[in-house]
Amino acid sequence: MNRFLALPILAAIIVAGCAGPAVERITVMDTDEASTFAQRQHWYLKQIAHQDAMKTAEWSQRVWPQTGHGDPHKYVLPAVLAQLALDVEDANALAAYRHLMEVDRAKGDRGLYHFAAYLRARMYFQFGDRLPEDVRKSNEYDARHFYHIMMRGGTENHGIMQRASGFLWSERVEDPVVRDGRDAAWVRDWIRGQIRRWYHQGAGEYDSSTYYGFSSASILNIADFARDEVMRDYGRAGIDWFAASMALKYFHGVHLGPESRGFAHEAVGAAKGEQPIHGKGGAEFTHRGTGSRMDWISWLWTGHTQGYVPMDDPDSRTLLIEDAAVVMAMSDYQPHPIIRNLARKDVPLPFESRGSKPVYYNEPDRHGRFTGDNKDQEVLYFAENFAMGTLYSNETGVAITGTILPQTTMFKALLRDADAVRTFGISSGYHGHFPLEGRTPFDQYHQKGAAAIHVAYVDPAMVGNDEARRARVREQSILGMPEAVGKPTVRQGWYFWRVGDAYLAARPLNGKADWATDEQVMHREPRSPSGWQWLVSPGRLSGWVVQLGERPAYADLEAFIRAVMADTRLDLSEFDEQRRTVRFRSLAGDDLAMSNTATVDRPGGKPRASVNGEQLIFADWPVFESPYLSIPVNSGRMTVRDGRRELIVDLTGERPTWTVRPLDR
């Protein structure tokens, strides 16, 4: 029987593999938990396997006619892997892979570039001798003669995908072709340094709902397949770090921002379509998959979402994002129960978390040390029925091309109802990926608990004289939310929504707001209705104050409205283009104050902000600090708690160690 149809029960994992005291064992999941985990894996693999891999390959070639091949591995290999996982002799999967072998012979990178490398590594090392000889030999030849391709890397996740794969191959092939001294020892040290960096400073490409999946899948390959036991431990520590950081921000199926690349806004699940939904290559599906790459990984590990996952329908065909999560569906790894409890928010609520992010591109110096820690800071707040997060960043936000700046999520609020999680976002809309996405020259934010302030000061001179940048400048602040939340109740300039047992109040700081269409807020013509609605506050100086609440503190929407009107205080006496200062007393009794500090000489940047008269000082923020996830900067140690126990993963020595102990009550 294929092991993906009957995955083994993971009764325990070995902790602390180095010499010394007796090895401790940590229970990972009981029989019922293992069974439901296996069911989720099998369902997910079936959905990915529905994709016609050969038609997807043909689609890829049409999409990138300038090369004739484009980026087919990224889209074809997940379906191939899923089909092989269900039947290692699947003729369609093998035909599609042999097509990729032909593509590889014409490509300078031999199909070992980032989005291909980690999936090829998973296929080879998972199925091994069960693969046909020509498939095995082709992989071995490419890995030996084009090994140096995997030592390249641009963005952080590209480097991880390629080099993690290259390390695994360096253990298997003799005399790989090495350039610039990047041999097995070099890549081993690079991977260890990268994982240690996460435990000391965090990830430069932080919390990305778009790209964390690729990086974590690549590290999971090391945890599963490394022959070097120390490296296997490092891989396990790396995937535990990803799992814990994902768990912190996972809120009932949606990843809470801030995030460096992406704007996750739908809970993991399936949206039923009135007509068949067409996937790549023309395959038809009955459901549109919702949720981000990272959220599907969290769902596989926890089974927790506010969305609808049709696992009880044997004929369901859900169009999913066919990439990194397939690796998690093929692996026995599941995070420790403490991490899973945090992801499910099965912890005492509410709680606040603060954290910091390092610089994006960052290689260790010749002594193996990293610099550039604590560059940006975030505040997160989680309650039973809502969550909110904001980012403080020194970036200028002026660039409109490239990677991280146009794709940074600065602010997000999540409110859940019986069927879904509804996402609210705020931005000036300067960037083109999504109106609510992007680090801009104009937007600054401040948050304490369930209250937040956004101030947008739009001066076109901040972006210089570049015509493309100037064309994006609009004097406005956009509050966006799904159409599903309906229109708000309006009272004395405030807008109020109820979503399930949660409430959101928002007020435009300049007292002006109008509804806008997709065409009015997007920088390109929408291909179809977005499903969003946009409330735009126009003006060179604009912004919003936001207050969240929930039942049972407020019995209904009217009770929440009365409380906001009676118990909050908004001071706009210094809200002008020179001072740009807002003060707000929240329902919790906190006094928030912020001033937008952006200037022509220093666009973007962080606000001058305080809480209860105490100025925010960003100089010493931790990687994570909360009741449930803690990593002090440059500590090398991660602590995860669920209110009952704590898990400590320690990378201060030569080899990672794990400790679990009960918390004193």
Summary of the structure (lengths in Angstrom):
residues: 665
radius of gyration: 24.8
end to end distance: 46.6
largest distance: 75.9
contacts: 2390
relative contact order: 0.10
helix: 32%
strand: 25%
